[in-house]
Amino acid sequence: QVQLIESGGGLVRAGASLRLSCTTSERSFSPFAMAWFRRAPGRDHELVYAARWESTISHTATTSDVSGRFSLSRDKFENTMYLQMDRLKPEDTAMYYCAATPSPVDISRASSYTVWGQGTSVTVSP
């Protein structure tokens, strides 16, 4: 079973930047899509950024709250996905999860993803 390994979370002040990484345990893993979701205490998983995993990132989906502040990229050879988070706000505080799905699905829905990482914590102070 492929595993997703996240890193890069931390405690920062508002306005700072962080870059999260998600690496797959198997180089041969070729998902249909990968995504970042976040979950704040007492809330459901919220889509941060998702993309179809073709030769290039395509068909992205994101929430309006992070549009223009967050961006998605990948290192194809390292099988790693990155989430660059700039101009962080206290409301971005959450556990961030990497997810993947091998099947063609609605990439914006958390229920579409069958492989999940353990999460990395992001805390943004005022």
C-alpha positions, 0 to 999 in steps of 0.5 A: 500500500502506497504511503503519503509522507507530509512535512513542512508544517510549523508555527509562524506569524501572520504574513509568513510563508511555509512550504508543505511537501508530500512524498509518495513511498512508491516511485511507480505510484501514478495517481489520477489526482492529488490534493491538499485538504485541511481540517481545523478543530471541530470542522470537516475536511476543507479542500485547499488545492487539488490537481489531476496528475498528468504529465503536467498539473492540470484541472486544478481546484482550490478554494477562493480563500487561498487563491492567490496566496497558495500554489501547487507544484510538483517534482515529478522525479522525486514523486513529491507535491508541494504546497507553497503558502504565502501571506498566511493568516490565523484562519489558515491554522489547521492540520494539513493532509495530503491525499491521492486517488488512482481513479477518475473522480471529482477531485474537489471532494474529500470522499474521492480520495483513498490514500491519505497522509498522517497530516502536518500541523500549521499554526498561524499566530496573529 
